Amino acid sequence: MNNNYELLEINTDGGSRGNPGPAAIGVYAASGGEEIFTLSETIGETTNNVAEYTAVLRSLEVIEEKNIFSEKLKYFIDSELILRQIIGKYKVKQPHLQVLREKIVSQIKRLKEKGLIKILTFTNVPREQNKKADKLVNEALDK
């Protein structure tokens, strides 16, 4: 497996059935149309927001675990609230979400220090453009 990508695009999604309720994450990572990795995992009983944050965090952890290098890393998230909180545009009021955001920020810093990522962007997309990640969430919840 090639671990060196000029552009790695990652779609993330998180969901819960009930809020809180059984929750899962979905991550679809691709480069040049080729699937690089996916995640479809249950994460216990929690809220939709926790699942959204966890999807981003787990994808960043996988990049480190698999030693994936990407010149440009582009995230696509359908939750505008979570995206704006992650990038610091909106304040995170709930302490448990502040902890998750800080873990994401720390993981991004670690990946940059290790030279695994250079440029990182987050883009909000409509739900229809996040179908692969959403499908992975539902597959995990349906198991």
N, C-alpha and C positions, 0 to 999 in steps of 0.2 A: 504494500500500500504506500503510495506517495503521501508524505506528510507535509509537503511544501506547496502552498497555494497562493497565487497572486491575489485572488479574491475568494473568500469563503462567505457564503450567504447562509444565515441561520434564521429559520422561522421558529418562534417559540409560542407556546400556548399553555395555559393552565386552566383547570376547571374543577368545579365541585358540584355534586348533585345534592342540592340543599346548600345553605350558606350559613353556618358550616355544614359539611357533609362529607361523604366519601370523595376524595380528591385525587387528581392525577395530573401529570405533566406530559407534554408532547414537544419534541424537538426534531426538526428536520434540517440537516446541514448538507449543503451542496456546493459544488464548485464547477462552473461550466456545464451545468445541467446534470452532472454526475453526483449521485448520492455519496456523501462522505461518512455520515453516521446519523442514526436516529435514536431517540429515546422515547419510550412509552412506559411510564412507571406510575404506580399508585404511590401516594405519599401519606396515606392515613386520612383521618377526619380533620378537615381544616377548611379555611375559606378560599374562595376563588382568588382573592388577591395574593394570599400566601402561595397558592399554586402558580400564579403568574410569575412571581418573584423567583420561586424555586426552579422553574423551567429555565430561566436565564442563568441562575447560579449553577445548576447542574451542567448546562452546556459549556460554561466556562471551565468547570472542573474537568470535563471530558477532554477539552482542548489541551489542558495541562497533562492529564493522565496519558493521552495518546501522543503527546509531544507534537502537536500539530502546529506548524508555522503558517501564518497568513499575513501577507503584506497589508491587505485590507480585509477587515472583518465587518460585515454588515448584518445587523440584527433587524428583523421584521417582527413587530409585535402588534397585535390588534387591540390591546388595551392602552388607550391614550393616557389614562391616569397613571398607570404603572410606568409607562415609558417616561412621562414627564417627571415622575418622582425619581426614577433611576438617574436621569441626566441632571437632576437638581433644579429643574424649573419649578416644580411644586414641592412644598414641604411635606415630609412624611410625619404624620402626627402620632400614629400608633407605634408604641415602643417595639412590639414584635416585628413590625415591618421595617422600622429603623434598623434593627439588627440585620435583617435580610439584605437591605440596601447596602449597609456597611460591608457585609460579606462580599457582595457583588463588586463594590468599588475596590476593596482590597484584592480580590481575585484578578480584576482587570489590571491593577497596578503590578501584581506579581507576574502576570503574563507578559506585560510590557518590559519589566525588568529582566525577565528571562529571554527576551527577544522573540517570543512566540507570536506576538501581534505588534503591529506598528500603528495602523490607523483603525479606529473603531467608531462606527456610527450606529445609531438607533433610529429606525424609521417606523412611523405608525402606518399600518395598512388596514384597509377594510377587512372584515371577517372573511369575505369571499376570496381574498388573496392570501389567506392563512389556512387554507383547507387541509394541507398535508399535516401541519402541526395539530390542528383541531381533531383530525381523524385519529392521530396517535393518542391524544387524550382520551377520546371515546373508546378506543380499543382497550386501553388499560382499565378504564372503568367498567367495561362490559365483561372482563374476564372473571 
